[in-house]
Amino acid sequence: MPRRIRMAVLAANAHGAPDFYLAFVAVTNEQYNIGDHYDLARAHAEDEGYQYPTIAFDQNDAAALALRQVHAFMNGETDET
């Protein structure tokens, strides 16, 4: 049975600016284990006008956890990098 995975794709938007595309993808455990969810998320982003290069990550990847630190840094809440 497929499960829904939260995905983020970092890519250039239709205006060429860096942006995040956020989506759910539905994959089986086997598809998840071989990384199909990354390909699906990138394909959905490209269908919505986001451009190569694209980097996809799910809620369990280190990049997702680092977004909290990025948010704090960009908002001046910390001077640490």
Sequence and secondary structure as in RCSB ss.txt:
>XXXX:A:sequence
MPRRIRMAVLAANAHGAPDFYLAFVAVTNEQYNIGDHYDLARAHAEDEGYQYPTIAFDQNDAAALALRQVHAFMN
GETDET
>XXXX:A:secstr
  EEEEEEEEEE TTS EEEEEEEEEE HHHHHTTHHHHHHHHHHHHTT EEEEEEEETTSHHHHHHHHHHHHHT
TS    
